[in-house]
Amino acid sequence: MEQSDCKYIFVVGGVISGVGKGIAASSIGKILQDRGLTVTAIKIDPYVNVDAGTMNPTEHGEVFVLDDGDETDQDMGNYERFLNMDLSRVNYMTTGRVYQAVINKERNLEYGGKCVEVVPHVPLEIIDRIKKAAKNAKADVALIEVGGTVGEYQNVLFLEAARMMKIKNPRDVIFVMVSYLPIPSKVGEMKTKPTQYAVRTLNSSGIQPDVIIARSEHPLDDKRKEKLAFSCSVTPERIISAPDVSSVYDVPINFEKEKLSDTLCELLGMKCGIGGSKGEKDWKKFVANVHNGKEDVNIAVIGKYFDTGDYVLSDAYLSVIEALKYSTYALKRKPVLTWLNALDFETDPKKVKELAKYDGILVPGGFGKRGVEGKINVIRYAREHKIPYFGLCYGMQLAVIEYARNVLGLKGANTPEVDSGAPHLVIDIMEDQKDKMKKKDFGGTMRLGTYPCVLKKGTHAYGAYKSARVNERHRHRYEVNPEYISDIQEAGLVFSGVSPDGRLMEIAELPKRVHPFFLATQFHPEFKARPLDPHPLFTAFVKAALARKHK
Ligand code: GLN
């Protein structure tokens, strides 16, 4: 039997998707971290896309960007936030990525003339990647979240890899199944049968869950715990009641009420610290702020990736929402976010007047033409009516366009993303990007990941960061056109953050004497906001919103 330094916890989903497998995995990581263990987390996405960058955010949710520029799933953001750590591309894999690696190895003769097969070579590649990520992090425990639900075809090879790991190291590998227990409204009773079936399905892959996290609207009662235990061969103490919560940040605390970290440590034969660590105390303080905000702060978020059929989903802006929350909670206030569709301000420009009732307006990142003129109308209203404005990425580019059009008087100022024939391309594509576009080399080729930014003293940005140089994550193809920089600055917009060589404009803002808070960033600060470490620019924005509210 192989001996390994790291323990592995696979987290799989049963019955339906969307029951919070990512939050469960993040929370398990958090409670183990608080028991003194070094934790890392790995997300497996079963789709063939090499990364999440090529997927529509309305359908798949936000693309979360890591320091090294990897375009990943929003769960990577959950891990970084709950665990307060930076992850890298070794922590993320997709079917596309795994197959690409196997095929490349075959082309490089790395299989030494063998016939390369789906099994075992694909699962072996998966195992290799999991171990590499664990080693990289010098982790005591690696959490591996297998995307999708048991029983679907897409994740079969990942489950096979997990099974193979368990067979080789039975004491070092365990399985947690996050499953759903419906309470049909006409029946009025919590049903365990779908979870029983899901466990049987997992069994047919050669895997027995060690722990079941029972997600439901209400807590699991003893009767159902016993029923599940009996039919799924999992003892009742290892069935964790996980009812709906008003905040996802309650989940680690609820897991500990069920003594989950004790159970996991026991299953893995790990010694770990006693509870009550500083990490746990800080988290509890943060969660107290989540629930005890003393007044509302009303923020309007103007986006377009909301609709899926008749439902409105805000998943596409997950990190932005969480970043707003952390800063508001830290100020002991309650964030009230309203989603407004940019298109509505395009078809009816007068509608912007309705924005007067908000304490602050935020325009997040985006792509393409749809909704752009609506966003520009909103930005103009925020600027002229001195409503705190925070723009992120496209929200900065469009603020520059609005300023060029309405203050500088450059009629028809635009970005090539909307109109490549516009008379004033104040936002433009950089030379290296042009080549990529010609070659249709779209995947993973934007300006991605962390870049340094130098700040100008005396500005909002400098005041917020209290530092002359910061690092922030990017995801965009276009930049402020160097040819227009001096004209724009002369007209009053300040580029308070620039790349160290001075060529790329990273933050634009209006001076305090002109506007209480009008600031926009080319980067995405939301990717670096953490519950226990809110982002200074979001905090500055929320403070400005509070000041407006009290005026
Ligand atoms: N569409 C813009 C660009 O590609 C902005 C991207 C973004 O908001 N993430 O540059």
Boltz pocket constraint, residues with backbone or C-beta under 6 A from the ligand:
constraints:
  - pocket:
      binder: B
      contacts: [[A, 364], [A, 365], [A, 366], [A, 367], [A, 368], [A, 392], [A, 393], [A, 394], [A, 395], [A, 397], [A, 417], [A, 475], [A, 476], [A, 477], [A, 478], [A, 479]]
      max_distance: 6.0
